[in-house]
Amino acid sequence: MSNFRESQNEAHPNKTNILMSGILVLLILILSLQIWFLYGTLNNALEENFSFALASFIGSLVLFFVNLYLIRFLPNPRRK
């Protein structure tokens, strides 16, 4: 278990809720940017402008990996 997980288990519930809310808002923002990049990729690929399509696809892929990394920091659910 990492130090982050141990500190989350000892944290006050309000601090855990604020942290979870902030990370979820960040994840939703990154996901909306990723959808926008994929939409741009599709439009540019249909117009045969592959230089921009490749750049927006790579940007979307980077955002996907950032989301995967941020999911690691979501607190564990508390069970009673």
Sine and cosine of phi, psi and omega as CSV:
sin_phi,cos_phi,sin_psi,cos_psi,sin_omega,cos_omega
0.00,0.00,0.72,-0.70,-0.04,-1.00
-0.98,0.19,0.24,-0.97,0.03,-1.00
-0.89,0.45,-0.55,0.83,0.01,-1.00
-0.89,0.45,-0.71,0.70,0.00,-1.00
-0.91,0.42,-0.63,0.78,0.03,-1.00
-0.90,0.43,-0.66,0.75,0.01,-1.00
-0.93,0.36,-0.52,0.85,0.05,-1.00
-0.92,0.38,-0.60,0.80,0.02,-1.00
-0.92,0.39,-0.47,0.88,0.00,-1.00
-1.00,-0.05,-0.14,0.99,-0.10,-1.00
-0.95,0.30,0.39,-0.92,0.08,-1.00
-0.93,0.38,0.62,-0.78,-0.05,-1.00
-0.84,0.55,-0.57,0.82,0.01,-1.00
-0.91,0.41,-0.63,0.77,0.04,-1.00
-0.91,0.42,-0.61,0.79,0.02,-1.00
-0.92,0.40,-0.64,0.77,0.01,-1.00
-0.92,0.40,-0.64,0.77,0.03,-1.00
-0.91,0.41,-0.68,0.73,0.03,-1.00
-0.88,0.47,-0.71,0.71,0.00,-1.00
-0.90,0.43,-0.66,0.75,0.01,-1.00
-0.90,0.45,-0.68,0.73,0.01,-1.00
-0.90,0.44,-0.67,0.74,0.00,-1.00
-0.93,0.37,-0.62,0.78,0.03,-1.00
-0.91,0.42,-0.64,0.77,0.06,-1.00
-0.89,0.45,-0.67,0.74,0.03,-1.00
-0.90,0.44,-0.66,0.75,0.04,-1.00
-0.90,0.45,-0.66,0.76,0.01,-1.00
-0.92,0.39,-0.63,0.78,0.04,-1.00
-0.90,0.45,-0.71,0.71,0.01,-1.00
-0.92,0.40,-0.61,0.79,0.03,-1.00
-0.90,0.43,-0.64,0.77,0.04,-1.00
-0.92,0.40,-0.62,0.79,0.09,-1.00
-0.90,0.44,-0.61,0.79,0.01,-1.00
-0.91,0.42,-0.66,0.75,0.04,-1.00
-0.90,0.44,-0.63,0.78,0.03,-1.00
-0.90,0.44,-0.67,0.75,0.06,-1.00
-0.89,0.45,-0.67,0.74,0.01,-1.00
-0.92,0.39,-0.59,0.81,0.08,-1.00
-0.89,0.45,-0.68,0.73,0.06,-1.00
-0.90,0.43,-0.60,0.80,0.05,-1.00
-0.89,0.46,-0.71,0.70,-0.02,-1.00
-0.91,0.42,-0.71,0.71,0.01,-1.00
-0.89,0.46,-0.67,0.74,-0.03,-1.00
-0.96,0.28,-0.52,0.85,0.06,-1.00
-0.93,0.36,-0.60,0.80,0.04,-1.00
-0.94,0.35,-0.49,0.87,0.06,-1.00
-1.00,0.04,0.07,1.00,0.01,-1.00
0.87,0.49,0.59,0.80,0.12,-0.99
-0.97,-0.26,0.98,0.22,-0.18,-0.98
-0.97,0.24,-0.31,0.95,0.01,-1.00
-0.92,0.39,-0.69,0.72,0.04,-1.00
-0.97,0.24,-0.53,0.85,0.01,-1.00
-0.89,0.45,-0.66,0.75,0.02,-1.00
-0.92,0.40,-0.65,0.76,0.00,-1.00
-0.91,0.42,-0.68,0.73,0.00,-1.00
-0.95,0.31,-0.50,0.86,0.09,-1.00
-0.92,0.40,-0.67,0.75,0.03,-1.00
-0.91,0.41,-0.63,0.78,0.07,-1.00
-0.89,0.46,-0.65,0.76,0.04,-1.00
-0.91,0.41,-0.62,0.78,0.02,-1.00
-0.91,0.41,-0.65,0.76,0.05,-1.00
-0.89,0.45,-0.69,0.73,0.03,-1.00
-0.90,0.43,-0.56,0.83,0.06,-1.00
-0.88,0.47,-0.71,0.71,0.00,-1.00
-0.94,0.34,-0.52,0.85,0.09,-1.00
-0.91,0.42,-0.66,0.75,0.06,-1.00
-0.88,0.47,-0.68,0.74,0.03,-1.00
-0.87,0.49,-0.62,0.78,0.01,-1.00
-0.93,0.36,-0.64,0.77,-0.04,-1.00
-0.95,0.33,-0.47,0.88,0.01,-1.00
-0.88,0.47,-0.47,0.88,0.01,-1.00
-0.87,0.50,-0.48,0.88,-0.08,-1.00
-1.00,0.01,-0.01,1.00,0.06,-1.00
-0.94,0.35,0.68,-0.73,-0.02,-1.00
-0.93,0.36,0.43,-0.90,0.07,-1.00
-0.94,0.35,0.57,-0.82,0.06,-1.00
-0.93,0.38,0.58,-0.81,0.01,-1.00
-1.00,-0.01,0.74,-0.67,0.04,-1.00
-0.90,-0.45,0.66,-0.75,-0.03,-1.00
-0.98,-0.21,0.00,0.00,0.00,0.00
